[in-house]
Amino acid sequence: MDYKFIIKQRMEGYTLTSFGKNLQECSINEKHIALSKALMEEIVPPWRESEKKFKDKKRAYYLSSEYLMGRALSNNLINLNIKNEIESLMNDIGVSYNDIEEAEEDAALGNGGLGRLAACFLDSAATLDYPLTGYGIRYAFGIFKQKFMDGFQVEAADDWLKYGDPWSIRKEDEKVRVRFSSGEIYAVPYDTPIIGYKSNTINTLRLWKAEPLEVFNFKEFNDQHYDLAVKEKNDAENIGKVLYPNDSNDEGKILRLKQQYFFVSASLQDIVRNYKMNHSDFKDFSYYHAIQLNDTHPTVAIPELMRIFTRIEGLSWEESWNIVVNTFAYTNHTLLAEALEQWPVKLYKALLPEIYDIIVGINNQLMHELGGRGIYNSEAYQYEIIQHDSIKMAHLAIYGSKSINGVAKIHSDLLKDRELNQWYRLYPERFNNKTNGITQRRWLLQSNQELSNFITELLQTDSWITDLSKLKDLERYINDENVLRKFLDIKQIKKDQLAEYILKHDGVQIDSKSIYDVQIKRMHEYKRQLLNAFHILDLYYRLKEDPNMDIVPRTFIFGAKAAPGYFRAKAVIKFINDIANLVNNDSDIGGKIRVVFVENYRVSYAERIFPAADVSEQISTAGKEASGTGNMKFMLNGAPTLGTYDGANIEIVQEAGEDNNFIFGLRVEDIMEIQSSYNPYEYYNGVPGLRRVVDSLINGTFDDKGTGVYSELYDSLLKGANWHRPDNYFILKDFEDYRNAQQAINDIYKDRINWAKRCWMNIANAGKFSSDRTIEEYAREIWNIESTKQEVNIR
Ligand SMILES: *Cc1c(COP(=O)(O)O)cnc(C)c1O
């Protein structure tokens, strides 16, 4: 039978049995579910086969509190190599594929880069045929949906499961119990297939849902205590209710701690249960398992595995510790001191007393070990896992892991030389670097079909899709004007498409012939969206003074969510929206500059913005951005970086050539030198135009509706606060250099071919930044797992 016919039949069957109507009568959401379910019928058999082929092999497990997956449909169709057929089927039955695609809610179970990295890693591992299982939490609500009212961010619940989640399967018979001092709950697994690109592997993302042991208390209900009858259910389900939309520090402490222990305990119980099906003792445990901790959020895994071994399985402490250290590996994601996770001892004691005991045991062992090396007292104190009243999760993670890695070279070096130097001196062999990457399947093949096709045509092979280093061969076209013009044409197509989308979704008309200058990432002081905003306002004032100023029209595009309790970040959103309002409505400017802050920035929006960008804004204070991955998505789509020497920007310009990018500002060494004597007033008063834009925060230019957020922002720059010095992120110091770099972009952009060459060099040298490369490094250097590429065919 014809393939399309089979899929259609399945869709029709599904709509009848699930929605009680014919396919034609269904809403677009129902059609989307029906198609996805029809595809699941296709996916599950090879998924089960794939599971079997890794049976006797070492496997890796990724423990992450976040997965920023985005949409699944197009990604799955591309990886299954059936997208054209399905598009044609939708056409046959009179449904717009685009509408179906747009009907899918993003699975936004993450905040930003860290969660998106987890998603890219899963894609790469499946594509490369590595056995990697993701474990996490099935949050009922992902990162909040963002709206603007009067320019202020307003948050709404992200009810992503409203229409159901066709891509996951509940595995009732594999649920486990998780115990807190306050009682026991179930962790019920929901499995989502992770389909490799034309590969032989379908891996699993297993997310745990929190449920009560008893869903309904009949006696309480009968006694007319209706609230109490469902109290246990509500308490349990609250654990998996929301992703903490907090990028850096923790709130809602107890619930957050419950979440961490909940998914970690469930995952380890699952791993141990599977192991015991084929093994009668634990001596080979670390031979078969590598468990990667994505930041410190899952670090409670270290004492939890100790608990399982010593208190349930009857192993000795020494043997258990040996297995634990050889099983875990820890990835550090931040250099921000305030973001290093710590937990009040009293919380652990109250909620997880057994785990607390074990942490004390681990700390005692550490102190003993340090003593053996002649390290005592104050010198030993800097290693303590329990300091004063808090538990330092990074110390626990480092002491309990065989590998500690940073996520870009400069970041790993700074960990070794500064933040974690004491640990580096103790265990130099544990420290290593794994520069982050992104999957080219989603961030080029899927989101920029036009450029993908062109690359394949030029290379006469599509092998770049699974080996991004092949892009290097594009360098041979660097002086081919036809190729460069074709690239510019494609960029224009993507810019037109984005303009149309922005008009429809954000109601802002932009000039698609202007330079698209883009900063999309979480809103945070260290990422310095405020520096970008000051530059725009300065440009605006200069244009007002000199309407004939010769500039290439420019559209400044922002996308960012701010943590709901992070007032300064929210103030910057309001400030940029106010600037947009001022600039976009001033006819004197003649449309030369426009500002648009897109609402609800997320993966599916990102897929439309990266391909259309001309300039990649990566302007964090040097030493603050661990790696960045947005920078790589821009590069891959041919947008030069306007950035500081920070995170992976450094490696990006090393690969693509500093001349092909725009580097400005203080470097880490400069900051170390000046920070104690830094006086922002020097720049506020001394740099032409700077005072004018900073003062706009307090002189009535803009109205923060009596909230006081603008004057607070102003004070943070010039007066500081009790927790930081004035202008902690050196915005005023870097302003002039940034403005000069922006001027250089304006001048070079005019020469279209010269500009296209720079873009082209970025594309041709993006190979290093594939998450395939990163995953290969993890697999070989940390996990010791083997690929099954070319072994068995599961389809
Ligand atoms: C890639 C990505 C990020 C990370 O961006 P950075 O610039 O590296 O901070 C955040 N959010 C989304 C939706 C992304 O796709």
The ligand as an SDF file (V2000), in Angstrom:
LIG
                    3D

 15 15  0  0  0  0  0  0  0  0999 V2000
   20.1530   29.0880   21.6410 C   0  0  0  0  0  0  0  0  0  0  0  0
   19.0830   29.5960   22.5180 C   0  0  0  0  0  0  0  0  0  0  0  0
   19.3970   30.2410   23.7280 C   0  0  0  0  0  0  0  0  0  0  0  0
   20.8180   30.5040   24.1650 C   0  0  0  0  0  0  0  0  0  0  0  0
   21.2240   31.7760   23.6690 O   0  0  0  0  0  0  0  0  0  0  0  0
   22.5610   32.4890   24.1920 P   0  0  0  0  0  0  0  0  0  0  0  0
   22.7260   33.6520   23.2740 O   0  0  0  0  0  0  0  0  0  0  0  0
   23.6650   31.4960   24.0240 O   0  0  0  0  0  0  0  0  0  0  0  0
   22.3350   32.8740   25.5980 O   0  0  0  0  0  0  0  0  0  0  0  0
   18.3610   30.7150   24.5130 C   0  0  0  0  0  0  0  0  0  0  0  0
   17.0680   30.5610   24.1460 N   0  0  0  0  0  0  0  0  0  0  0  0
   16.7340   29.9520   22.9840 C   0  0  0  0  0  0  0  0  0  0  0  0
   15.2890   29.8240   22.6320 C   0  0  0  0  0  0  0  0  0  0  0  0
   17.7160   29.4430   22.1460 C   0  0  0  0  0  0  0  0  0  0  0  0
   17.3700   28.8250   21.0090 O   0  0  0  0  0  0  0  0  0  0  0  0
  1  2  1  0
  2  3  1  0
  2 14  2  0
  3  4  1  0
  3 10  2  0
  4  5  1  0
  5  6  1  0
  6  7  2  0
  6  8  1  0
  6  9  1  0
 10 11  1  0
 11 12  2  0
 12 13  1  0
 12 14  1  0
 14 15  1  0
M  END
$$$$
